[in-house]
Amino acid sequence: MWNRSEVKENGKASFKRNYWKSVIVAFIYSLFFASTSATANNHKEELSNSFSGEAASDPSFMVILLVALGIVGTILIILKLVDLFVFNPLEVGCNRFFLINQETDADFPELLHAFKNNYINTVLGLFIRDIVIGLGCICLLIPGFILMYSYRMVPYILAEDPTISAIDALKKSRAMMKGQKWACFVYDLSYIGWYILSFITIGIVGLFYLNPYKQNADAELYRRIRG
């Protein structure tokens, strides 16, 4: 069984050894997913605002509403496609960077690994992962939470093995996380103080310390669970 303190210490050592590159890659990793979520939420808010005020009493309201729905729907579809075909492979590339960084100083070309190796399986594997977790969250919070941890290792598996199929990556992650979910939850919870400090400092601590530190430690966690 892996030791939480050792995982965090090794991750911290890898982070400090390759500090600035780790900071930049962790920033890229967080920037993509934050921007996608924020853009989608902004358009949802704009759509909801169209229902308020005097718009509802306008005779042409239904026409305006249908046009707004079409525009927002198109934007959300485009964002999802970008997420599926660009951001998800980049997630795998970022994870590969941190995996390699546990042994030697990783470099930026690793970010493009998924685009050059096993691209279709990467896209398919993360798409299925997102669908399964999303369905679990729609049903109930707890099943979604469990599924999130069950398939936590999928990006690392795809990053490490460019020949593995999407389904095999999902199966392998589920097998690896059997009996590990609670320990991983406690591991994630152990960073709560750092997250609070990052919030207090308006994200500065997260940018220059917490995010790259945890990304490196997460990669080390995968290595320990994998064995």
C-alpha positions as YAML, in Angstrom:
chain: A
units: angstrom
residues:
- id: 1
  name: MET
  ca: [0.00, 0.00, 0.00]
- id: 2
  name: TRP
  ca: [1.33, 3.42, -0.93]
- id: 3
  name: ASN
  ca: [2.11, 6.03, 1.67]
- id: 4
  name: ARG
  ca: [0.46, 9.44, 1.28]
- id: 5
  name: SER
  ca: [3.36, 11.40, 2.79]
- id: 6
  name: GLU
  ca: [5.90, 9.72, 0.53]
- id: 7
  name: VAL
  ca: [3.78, 10.37, -2.56]
- id: 8
  name: LYS
  ca: [3.52, 14.06, -1.71]
- id: 9
  name: GLU
  ca: [7.20, 14.39, -0.85]
- id: 10
  name: ASN
  ca: [8.32, 12.73, -4.08]
- id: 11
  name: GLY
  ca: [5.90, 14.86, -6.07]
- id: 12
  name: LYS
  ca: [7.20, 17.99, -4.37]
- id: 13
  name: ALA
  ca: [10.80, 17.01, -5.11]
- id: 14
  name: SER
  ca: [10.00, 16.47, -8.82]
- id: 15
  name: PHE
  ca: [8.17, 19.78, -8.94]
- id: 16
  name: LYS
  ca: [11.05, 21.73, -7.39]
- id: 17
  name: ARG
  ca: [13.61, 20.01, -9.64]
- id: 18
  name: ASN
  ca: [11.80, 21.24, -12.76]
- id: 19
  name: TYR
  ca: [10.02, 24.21, -11.24]
- id: 20
  name: TRP
  ca: [9.21, 26.64, -14.05]
- id: 21
  name: LYS
  ca: [8.21, 24.05, -16.62]
- id: 22
  name: SER
  ca: [5.96, 22.40, -14.05]
- id: 23
  name: VAL
  ca: [4.34, 25.76, -13.28]
- id: 24
  name: ILE
  ca: [3.73, 26.50, -16.98]
- id: 25
  name: VAL
  ca: [2.30, 23.04, -17.79]
- id: 26
  name: ALA
  ca: [0.06, 23.08, -14.71]
- id: 27
  name: PHE
  ca: [-1.14, 26.54, -15.73]
- id: 28
  name: ILE
  ca: [-1.90, 25.33, -19.27]
- id: 29
  name: TYR
  ca: [-3.74, 22.33, -17.83]
- id: 30
  name: SER
  ca: [-5.94, 24.47, -15.56]
- id: 31
  name: LEU
  ca: [-6.41, 27.27, -18.11]
- id: 32
  name: PHE
  ca: [-8.02, 25.10, -20.77]
- id: 33
  name: PHE
  ca: [-10.62, 23.54, -18.50]
- id: 34
  name: ALA
  ca: [-11.38, 26.75, -16.60]
- id: 35
  name: SER
  ca: [-11.89, 28.73, -19.81]
- id: 36
  name: THR
  ca: [-14.21, 26.09, -21.31]
- id: 37
  name: SER
  ca: [-16.35, 25.97, -18.19]
- id: 38
  name: ALA
  ca: [-16.46, 29.75, -17.82]
- id: 39
  name: THR
  ca: [-17.44, 30.32, -21.45]
- id: 40
  name: ALA
  ca: [-20.23, 27.77, -21.28]
- id: 41
  name: ASN
  ca: [-21.55, 29.26, -18.03]
- id: 42
  name: ASN
  ca: [-21.46, 32.80, -19.46]
- id: 43
  name: HIS
  ca: [-23.59, 31.78, -22.42]
- id: 44
  name: LYS
  ca: [-26.03, 29.97, -20.16]
- id: 45
  name: GLU
  ca: [-26.37, 33.15, -18.07]
- id: 46
  name: GLU
  ca: [-26.92, 35.24, -21.19]
- id: 47
  name: LEU
  ca: [-29.66, 32.87, -22.28]
- id: 48
  name: SER
  ca: [-31.37, 32.94, -18.90]
- id: 49
  name: ASN
  ca: [-31.27, 36.75, -18.90]
- id: 50
  name: SER
  ca: [-33.23, 36.75, -22.16]
- id: 51
  name: PHE
  ca: [-36.23, 35.39, -20.25]
- id: 52
  name: SER
  ca: [-36.36, 38.32, -17.85]
- id: 53
  name: GLY
  ca: [-37.53, 41.90, -18.18]
- id: 54
  name: GLU
  ca: [-39.80, 43.04, -20.97]
- id: 55
  name: ALA
  ca: [-38.61, 40.43, -23.49]
- id: 56
  name: ALA
  ca: [-41.36, 38.00, -22.45]
- id: 57
  name: SER
  ca: [-44.06, 40.53, -23.38]
- id: 58
  name: ASP
  ca: [-42.58, 41.20, -26.82]
- id: 59
  name: PRO
  ca: [-44.67, 39.65, -29.66]
- id: 60
  name: SER
  ca: [-41.49, 38.47, -31.34]
- id: 61
  name: PHE
  ca: [-40.17, 36.92, -28.14]
- id: 62
  name: MET
  ca: [-40.47, 33.33, -29.38]
- id: 63
  name: VAL
  ca: [-38.49, 34.12, -32.52]
- id: 64
  name: ILE
  ca: [-35.78, 35.82, -30.51]
- id: 65
  name: LEU
  ca: [-35.78, 32.93, -28.06]
- id: 66
  name: LEU
  ca: [-35.40, 30.31, -30.79]
- id: 67
  name: VAL
  ca: [-32.54, 32.25, -32.39]
- id: 68
  name: ALA
  ca: [-30.86, 32.63, -28.98]
- id: 69
  name: LEU
  ca: [-31.27, 28.92, -28.29]
- id: 70
  name: GLY
  ca: [-29.78, 28.10, -31.68]
- id: 71
  name: ILE
  ca: [-26.77, 30.38, -31.15]
- id: 72
  name: VAL
  ca: [-26.08, 29.18, -27.62]
- id: 73
  name: GLY
  ca: [-26.60, 25.55, -28.64]
- id: 74
  name: THR
  ca: [-24.16, 25.93, -31.53]
- id: 75
  name: ILE
  ca: [-21.56, 27.55, -29.29]
- id: 76
  name: LEU
  ca: [-21.91, 24.82, -26.67]
- id: 77
  name: ILE
  ca: [-21.55, 22.12, -29.35]
- id: 78
  name: ILE
  ca: [-18.40, 23.80, -30.72]
- id: 79
  name: LEU
  ca: [-16.97, 24.09, -27.21]
- id: 80
  name: LYS
  ca: [-17.68, 20.43, -26.55]
- id: 81
  name: LEU
  ca: [-16.00, 19.42, -29.80]
- id: 82
  name: VAL
  ca: [-12.94, 21.52, -28.94]
- id: 83
  name: ASP
  ca: [-12.91, 19.93, -25.50]
- id: 84
  name: LEU
  ca: [-13.21, 16.46, -27.02]
- id: 85
  name: PHE
  ca: [-10.66, 16.75, -29.83]
- id: 86
  name: VAL
  ca: [-8.18, 19.28, -28.39]
- id: 87
  name: PHE
  ca: [-8.40, 19.73, -24.61]
- id: 88
  name: ASN
  ca: [-8.77, 16.04, -23.71]
- id: 89
  name: PRO
  ca: [-5.66, 15.02, -25.70]
- id: 90
  name: LEU
  ca: [-3.85, 17.95, -24.09]
- id: 91
  name: GLU
  ca: [-4.92, 16.61, -20.69]
- id: 92
  name: VAL
  ca: [-3.19, 13.35, -21.56]
- id: 93
  name: GLY
  ca: [-0.14, 15.27, -22.78]
- id: 94
  name: CYS
  ca: [0.06, 17.24, -19.53]
- id: 95
  name: ASN
  ca: [-0.23, 14.04, -17.52]
- id: 96
  name: ARG
  ca: [2.54, 12.47, -19.61]
- id: 97
  name: PHE
  ca: [4.74, 15.49, -18.85]
- id: 98
  name: PHE
  ca: [4.25, 14.98, -15.11]
- id: 99
  name: LEU
  ca: [4.75, 11.22, -15.37]
- id: 100
  name: ILE
  ca: [8.11, 11.65, -17.10]
- id: 101
  name: ASN
  ca: [8.99, 14.43, -14.68]
- id: 102
  name: GLN
  ca: [9.02, 11.91, -11.83]
- id: 103
  name: GLU
  ca: [12.13, 10.30, -13.33]
- id: 104
  name: THR
  ca: [13.83, 13.08, -15.26]
- id: 105
  name: ASP
  ca: [13.22, 16.69, -16.26]
- id: 106
  name: ALA
  ca: [10.29, 16.61, -18.68]
- id: 107
  name: ASP
  ca: [9.98, 19.04, -21.56]
- id: 108
  name: PHE
  ca: [7.12, 20.81, -23.36]
- id: 109
  name: PRO
  ca: [6.93, 18.53, -26.46]
- id: 110
  name: GLU
  ca: [5.36, 15.89, -24.22]
- id: 111
  name: LEU
  ca: [2.18, 17.99, -24.26]
- id: 112
  name: LEU
  ca: [1.61, 16.96, -27.89]
- id: 113
  name: HIS
  ca: [2.14, 13.26, -27.23]
- id: 114
  name: ALA
  ca: [-1.52, 12.26, -27.62]
- id: 115
  name: PHE
  ca: [-1.80, 14.08, -30.96]
- id: 116
  name: LYS
  ca: [1.06, 11.99, -32.35]
- id: 117
  name: ASN
  ca: [0.35, 8.68, -30.61]
- id: 118
  name: ASN
  ca: [-2.92, 6.85, -30.15]
- id: 119
  name: TYR
  ca: [-4.99, 9.99, -30.86]
- id: 120
  name: ILE
  ca: [-8.29, 8.26, -31.68]
- id: 121
  name: ASN
  ca: [-8.12, 5.99, -28.64]
- id: 122
  name: THR
  ca: [-7.30, 8.98, -26.46]
- id: 123
  name: VAL
  ca: [-10.29, 10.92, -27.75]
- id: 124
  name: LEU
  ca: [-12.57, 7.90, -27.47]
- id: 125
  name: GLY
  ca: [-11.33, 6.85, -24.03]
- id: 126
  name: LEU
  ca: [-11.81, 10.25, -22.42]
- id: 127
  name: PHE
  ca: [-15.12, 10.74, -24.20]
- id: 128
  name: ILE
  ca: [-16.47, 7.49, -22.74]
- id: 129
  name: ARG
  ca: [-15.02, 8.42, -19.33]
- id: 130
  name: ASP
  ca: [-16.79, 11.79, -19.38]
- id: 131
  name: ILE
  ca: [-20.09, 10.25, -20.51]
- id: 132
  name: VAL
  ca: [-20.03, 7.54, -17.81]
- id: 133
  name: ILE
  ca: [-19.12, 9.99, -15.03]
- id: 134
  name: GLY
  ca: [-21.66, 12.50, -16.30]
- id: 135
  name: LEU
  ca: [-24.45, 9.91, -16.29]
- id: 136
  name: GLY
  ca: [-23.43, 8.87, -12.78]
- id: 137
  name: CYS
  ca: [-23.64, 12.47, -11.57]
- id: 138
  name: ILE
  ca: [-27.05, 12.93, -13.20]
- id: 139
  name: CYS
  ca: [-28.41, 9.86, -11.43]
- id: 140
  name: LEU
  ca: [-27.00, 10.63, -7.99]
- id: 141
  name: LEU
  ca: [-24.01, 12.48, -6.56]
- id: 142
  name: ILE
  ca: [-22.45, 9.45, -4.86]
- id: 143
  name: PRO
  ca: [-22.37, 7.16, -7.95]
- id: 144
  name: GLY
  ca: [-20.84, 10.02, -9.93]
- id: 145
  name: PHE
  ca: [-18.24, 10.54, -7.22]
- id: 146
  name: ILE
  ca: [-17.36, 6.84, -7.18]
- id: 147
  name: LEU
  ca: [-17.12, 6.68, -10.97]
- id: 148
  name: MET
  ca: [-14.90, 9.77, -11.01]
- id: 149
  name: TYR
  ca: [-12.39, 7.95, -8.81]
- id: 150
  name: SER
  ca: [-12.82, 4.65, -10.67]
- id: 151
  name: TYR
  ca: [-11.72, 6.25, -13.94]
- id: 152
  name: ARG
  ca: [-9.25, 8.70, -12.45]
- id: 153
  name: MET
  ca: [-6.25, 6.94, -13.95]
- id: 154
  name: VAL
  ca: [-7.49, 6.78, -17.56]
- id: 155
  name: PRO
  ca: [-5.48, 9.84, -18.77]
- id: 156
  name: TYR
  ca: [-2.29, 8.49, -17.17]
- id: 157
  name: ILE
  ca: [-2.79, 5.04, -18.67]
- id: 158
  name: LEU
  ca: [-3.31, 6.54, -22.12]
- id: 159
  name: ALA
  ca: [-0.28, 8.80, -21.59]
- id: 160
  name: GLU
  ca: [1.95, 5.91, -20.60]
- id: 161
  name: ASP
  ca: [0.83, 3.27, -23.09]
- id: 162
  name: PRO
  ca: [0.28, 4.61, -26.64]
- id: 163
  name: THR
  ca: [-0.87, 1.17, -27.84]
- id: 164
  name: ILE
  ca: [-3.70, 0.55, -25.38]
- id: 165
  name: SER
  ca: [-7.30, 0.70, -26.58]
- id: 166
  name: ALA
  ca: [-9.86, 3.07, -25.10]
- id: 167
  name: ILE
  ca: [-11.90, 0.27, -23.50]
- id: 168
  name: ASP
  ca: [-8.82, -1.43, -22.06]
- id: 169
  name: ALA
  ca: [-7.70, 1.89, -20.55]
- id: 170
  name: LEU
  ca: [-11.07, 2.24, -18.81]
- id: 171
  name: LYS
  ca: [-10.96, -1.35, -17.57]
- id: 172
  name: LYS
  ca: [-7.40, -0.97, -16.32]
- id: 173
  name: SER
  ca: [-8.23, 2.22, -14.42]
- id: 174
  name: ARG
  ca: [-11.22, 0.55, -12.77]
- id: 175
  name: ALA
  ca: [-9.07, -2.43, -11.76]
- id: 176
  name: MET
  ca: [-6.28, -0.20, -10.44]
- id: 177
  name: MET
  ca: [-8.66, 1.88, -8.34]
- id: 178
  name: LYS
  ca: [-10.40, -1.08, -6.75]
- id: 179
  name: GLY
  ca: [-9.85, -0.65, -3.02]
- id: 180
  name: GLN
  ca: [-8.02, 2.65, -3.59]
- id: 181
  name: LYS
  ca: [-10.87, 5.16, -3.88]
- id: 182
  name: TRP
  ca: [-11.14, 6.13, -0.22]
- id: 183
  name: ALA
  ca: [-7.37, 6.45, 0.19]
- id: 184
  name: CYS
  ca: [-7.26, 8.69, -2.91]
- id: 185
  name: PHE
  ca: [-10.11, 10.79, -1.55]
- id: 186
  name: VAL
  ca: [-8.22, 11.30, 1.72]
- id: 187
  name: TYR
  ca: [-5.12, 12.15, -0.32]
- id: 188
  name: ASP
  ca: [-7.05, 14.82, -2.26]
- id: 189
  name: LEU
  ca: [-8.56, 16.12, 0.98]
- id: 190
  name: SER
  ca: [-5.08, 16.57, 2.47]
- id: 191
  name: TYR
  ca: [-4.57, 19.55, 0.13]
- id: 192
  name: ILE
  ca: [-7.55, 21.47, 1.51]
- id: 193
  name: GLY
  ca: [-5.35, 23.89, 3.45]
- id: 194
  name: TRP
  ca: [-3.43, 24.76, 0.28]
- id: 195
  name: TYR
  ca: [-6.69, 25.33, -1.62]
- id: 196
  name: ILE
  ca: [-7.89, 27.71, 1.09]
- id: 197
  name: LEU
  ca: [-4.57, 29.57, 0.98]
- id: 198
  name: SER
  ca: [-4.79, 29.74, -2.82]
- id: 199
  name: PHE
  ca: [-8.29, 31.22, -2.53]
- id: 200
  name: ILE
  ca: [-7.10, 33.80, -0.01]
- id: 201
  name: THR
  ca: [-4.21, 34.83, -2.29]
- id: 202
  name: ILE
  ca: [-6.51, 35.09, -5.35]
- id: 203
  name: GLY
  ca: [-4.94, 32.05, -6.96]
- id: 204
  name: ILE
  ca: [-1.29, 33.12, -6.67]
- id: 205
  name: VAL
  ca: [-0.36, 30.21, -4.40]
- id: 206
  name: GLY
  ca: [-2.24, 27.86, -6.73]
- id: 207
  name: LEU
  ca: [-0.44, 29.12, -9.81]
- id: 208
  name: PHE
  ca: [3.11, 29.12, -8.48]
- id: 209
  name: TYR
  ca: [2.96, 26.25, -5.99]
- id: 210
  name: LEU
  ca: [-0.19, 24.19, -5.35]
- id: 211
  name: ASN
  ca: [-1.20, 23.26, -8.91]
- id: 212
  name: PRO
  ca: [2.23, 22.12, -10.19]
- id: 213
  name: TYR
  ca: [2.98, 20.49, -6.84]
- id: 214
  name: LYS
  ca: [-0.24, 18.47, -6.86]
- id: 215
  name: GLN
  ca: [0.04, 17.56, -10.55]
- id: 216
  name: ASN
  ca: [3.47, 16.09, -9.90]
- id: 217
  name: ALA
  ca: [2.22, 14.31, -6.78]
- id: 218
  name: ASP
  ca: [-0.79, 12.94, -8.71]
- id: 219
  name: ALA
  ca: [1.58, 11.47, -11.29]
- id: 220
  name: GLU
  ca: [3.59, 9.89, -8.49]
- id: 221
  name: LEU
  ca: [0.36, 8.55, -7.00]
- id: 222
  name: TYR
  ca: [-0.43, 6.84, -10.31]
- id: 223
  name: ARG
  ca: [3.03, 5.26, -10.35]
- id: 224
  name: ARG
  ca: [2.57, 3.92, -6.81]
- id: 225
  name: ILE
  ca: [-0.87, 2.48, -7.45]
- id: 226
  name: ARG
  ca: [0.26, 0.98, -10.74]
- id: 227
  name: GLY
  ca: [3.16, -0.68, -8.94]
...
